[in-house]
C-alpha cells in the first residue's frame, strides 16, 4: 500500500553502475519465480556488493518496484529505509565485535519460521558472511536447507573460502568482479577530483568504494614513505625489522592489501623488464609510488616479488580470520622474503 504524499519519498539504495545488469537479472529471476532462496555475493572488498544486496532487499520488499529499483513511496520502502520492516532482518557484527554470533543467528532462525506481515517476500541480509563464527554457521544450515515460504537469504562475503563448504553449497554464488578501470574512474572522479582519483583507485587495487574511503586514511597520505620502505630493504639501506616497524604503525589488515598491490605491481614490472618490454602507460596510476615500484622491480627478481606477495596474502587471510599476531614481527617476516629469507613464525 502506498504511503500518503505528505510522508515524502523514502531514500532508496541504488546499486553501483557496474552492478545494474546483475540487479536486473536478479529481479527478472524474481519475476519469473526463479530467484534462489539463498544468494552469496562474493568479490573483492569495496566493489559495492553490500549496496547491491541492500538494493535487491528493498526491491523485494517494495509493493511496486519501478525500473529495477524500489519505488521509495510505499509502506514497505519507508519501513525498509527506517530499518523497521517486519519482513526484513540484517545480521552484521555487533558493536565492539568482529563476529556474527550464534545468538544473532538464532533470532534469524526464529524470524525464518514466521509468516510475512505484508504477504510478500521476507529478506535476511548477512554481511560480511565470513564474520559468522563456526557455531553460527552451523546454526544457519537448517534455515538454508529449509528457508520457509518467501524467505530470501542474501550473504555478502569478501572471503567466501572462510565459509563452511556446506554453507557455500546451499547458496547460489554470484561472483562479482572488479569493475573496469574506466567505469570505476567515471564513478569515482566526481567525488574525489580528477587529480586524486587514479591514485586512490590504484591504492585500492581497483575497488572504487574502497578508494573513496582512502581519502582520509593516514597510510595513504604517507604512501610514498611506506613504499620507500620496501625499496630500502631491497637496497640494503634498512633492515626488515626497521622497515617493519614503520609499516606496523598502520592496521596490518589494511597494510596487507596495500603491500600485496605494490608487490604484485612490482612483479609485473620486473617480469616485463626481464622480457625487454615495458608496462602499459595507461596502468601507471600513482605518480608518487610508481617510480619506487620500478626501482624495486629492478632490484628484486619477479619470482621473489611474487613469493613475497603470496606470503602477504596468506597473512591477510589469517588476519581476516581473526588472528592477532605481533604487528612488527609480522611485517618483518613479510619483508624478509624480499631479501631471500622466507622465515615464518606463529603460522605467518
N, C-alpha and C positions, 0 to 999 in steps of 0.2 A: 504494500500500500504506500502510495507516495505521500511525502510529508507536505505540510502546508507551505506556501511560498514564503511566509514570514520566517520559517526556520532556515531559509537560505540553502546554499549548496554545500554539502559536506566535502572536505578535502579527500581526493582520490589519489591513491598511489599509481603512478604511471610507470610502466617498465622502461628500462633504458632503450634507446632506439634500436640497438643491435639485438634486442630480445623481442621485438614486436612480432616478428614472424612466428617465433616459438609460442608466444602468448596466443596468437590467433589459432595455431594448430591445437593447442590445449583446449581452447574454447570450442573449436569445431568438434573435437572429440566429445566434449561435454554435451554439445547439442545433439550429437548422434548417439548419446548414451554409452559411449566407449571410453570415457575417461577412467583411468585406473583408480582404484581406491587408495593406492599409496604411490606417491611420486618421490623420487630422490633427485633433487637438483644438485649436481656436483660440478665443481670447477674451481678455478683459482680464486683466492681472496680478492675482493674488491672489484668484481665484474658486474655486480648488480643482481646476483642470484636471489637475495632476500627481497629486493624490490619486486622481482618477477613473482616470487611466491606471495607477497602481500597483495600485489595487483590481481593475481589469479584468485586468491581467497576472497577479496572484495567483490570481484565479478561473480563468483559462485554464490555469494550471499545476497547479491543485488536482485531486486524484483524485476528490473527491466534494463539489463546491460545494453549499452549502445556503442557501436563502433569498436568492439573489442575491449571495452572498459566498463566498470561500474558506472551507473548513471549519476551518482552523487546527490540524488534527490529523494530517494525512497527511504523508508524507515530503516531498512537493512543497511544502507550506506551510512546513515547518520550513526547507527549503533556501532557499525564496524569502525568508523573513524574515531569514535569515542572510546573504543576498546571495551564496550559493554554488550556486544551482541551475544545473546544466549546460545547461539548455534556456532560459536567460534571459540577456540582456545589457542593460545600461543605459549609454547614452552621455551624458555630461554634460561640461562643460568641466573640464579637468584643473586641479589646484591651481595658482594663480598665472596662470591664463589665462582669457580670456573667450570663447575659441573652442573648438569641437569640431573637431579636426584630422583630416587625411586618414589618418594612421596609425591613428587610432581607428576610422574607417570601414572601413579595410582589414581590421581584425580582425573587424569586424561582417560583412563580406563572406565572410570565411573561416568564421565561425560559421553564416552562412546556408547554406553548402554542406554542412553536416553533417546527419546524421540525428538525430532526437530520442533522447536517452538513455532517456527514460521512455515513449517510444512515443506521446506525445500532441502537444500544441501546443508550439511554440517561440515565444518572445516577445522582441522587441527594443524598448526604450523609449529615445527620443531627446528630450532636453529641456535647454534650450529649442532647438527645431529651428533657429531663426534664428541660433544660435551656430555652425552648420555653415558653415565658410568656403566660398568658391566651389569650390575643388578638392574639398573633402569632399562637397559637394552633388553634383558631377558624378560622384564615385566611388560615390555611393549609388544613382544612377539605375538601373544594371543590376539591383541587388538589388530595387528597387521594381518593375522590369519582370518579373523572374524570381525571385520570392521564395523558391522552394524549398518542399518539402512541409511543410505545417503551420505555416509561419512567419507571424506577425502582427507587423507593424511599427507602433508607436504613436508618432507625432510630436506633441509638445506645443509650442504656439507662442503667444506674446503678440503677435507681429508677423509674421503669415503672408505679408504683402506683401514681406518681405525674402527669402523663399524663391524659388528659380527657378520660373517657371511650369511647367516640366517636372516639378519635384518635386510641386507642388500638384496638377497634373492626374493624377498617378498615385496620389493618395491620395483616400479618401472623407473630405471635410471635415465635421466636426461643429462648427458654431459654437455655443459655449456662452455664453449671455448672462449679464449680471449677475443675481444673484438679486433678487427683490423686497425692498424695504426691510424689510418686516415679517419675512420669513423670515430675512434677514440679521441683524437685531437679535435675533431669537429665539435664533439660534446664538451671537451674539457677547456678548450681555449677561451670561450666567452666567460668562463667562471674564474680563470686564473690569469688570463692575459697571454698574448702571443709569445712574449719573451720567455715565460716560465713553463708553459705547457709541455714542450718537448722534454725538458729536463725532468720535470715531475713524472711524466709518463715513463721515461726511461728508468727512473729510480724505483718506480712501482712495477717494473717488469711488464709494462703494457696493460696494467689493470687500472682503468680510469677512475673508479671510485676511491681506490686506494691512493691514487695520485692526488686526488682532491684533498684527501686527509693529510697529505705530507707537507702542505704549505707551512704549517706551524711546527713541524717536527724539528726538534733540536738537532738530530743527526743530519737532516737534510741541509740545514744551514752550514754544517761542518763537514759536508761530504768530501770536499776536496782534501781536507786534512786526514779524514779517515781512509780514503782511498790511497792517500800517500803513505799510510802505514803499511799497506800491502807491498808497495814498491820498496819501501825502506827495508823490509825484511828480505825481499828478493835480492836487493843490492848489498846486503850485509851491513847496512847503516843502523839497523835496530834489531834487537833480538825478538823472537816470537813472544817472549814474556813481556818485553817493554811495549810492543805494539798491542798485544792482547790486553794490557792494562788500559790503554787508550780506548780500545773498542768496547771494553767491558763497562764503560761509563753509560752505555745505552742498553736498552732492553734487548737481551740476547735473541728473543724470538723475532724481533724486528731486524736486528743486525744479521741474523742468519739469512733472511730473504735478500737483504741488500748485498751481502757478501757473495751469495750464490749468483746473483745477477752480474756482479762485477767479474767474478772468476769465470763464469761462462762466456761473457763477452770477451775477456782477455784470451780465453782458449780459442775462440773463433778467430780472433786477430792473429794469434800465434800460428794457427794452422794455415791461414791464408798467407802469412809471411813465409812459412816453410815451402809453400807451393808456388811462391813467386807472384801471388795475387794481392789484391787489396780489397778492403771492405767497401761495401756499397756506401757512398757518402750519405745516402738518404737515411741510413741507420745510425749515423753519428748524431746523437740527440742531446748530449750533455757536454758542452764545451769545457766545463770545469773538470770533469772526470775522464773524458775520453783520452786526452794526452797521457795521463798517468797509466791508463789501461794499456795503451800502445807500448809504453816503456816496459810495463810488466810483461807483456806478451813477448817482448824482445829478450827478456831475461830468463823466463821460465818456459820449459818445453810444454807444448799443448797437452800432452798426456798427464803431466804433473798438475797442470791447472785444472784439468777435468777431474783428476783424483781429489784435489782439494775441494772443488765444487761438490763432488759426490759426498765427501765427508761432512761438509757443511749441511747438505740436505738431509743426511742421516741424522745429524744432531738436531736439526729443526723439527723433524718428525717426532723425535723423542721429547723435545721441549713442548710441542703442541699436545703430546700425550700426557703431560703433567710432570715431567722430570724437572728437578730443581738443582742443577749442578753448580759448582763454584764457577762464576762467570769468567773470571780472569783465566782460570785453568782451561776452561772450555775454549776460549778464544785462542789461547796459546797452542792448544792441540791442533786446532784448525790451521793455524799459521805455520806450524812445524812442517806440514805437508809441502808448503812452498819451497822449503829448503831440503826436501827429500827425506824427511823423517816422519813416518806415518805412525806416530805414537798414539796410544789410546788409553783412557782410564775411565773407570766408572761407566763403561758401556758406550762412551762417546768417542 
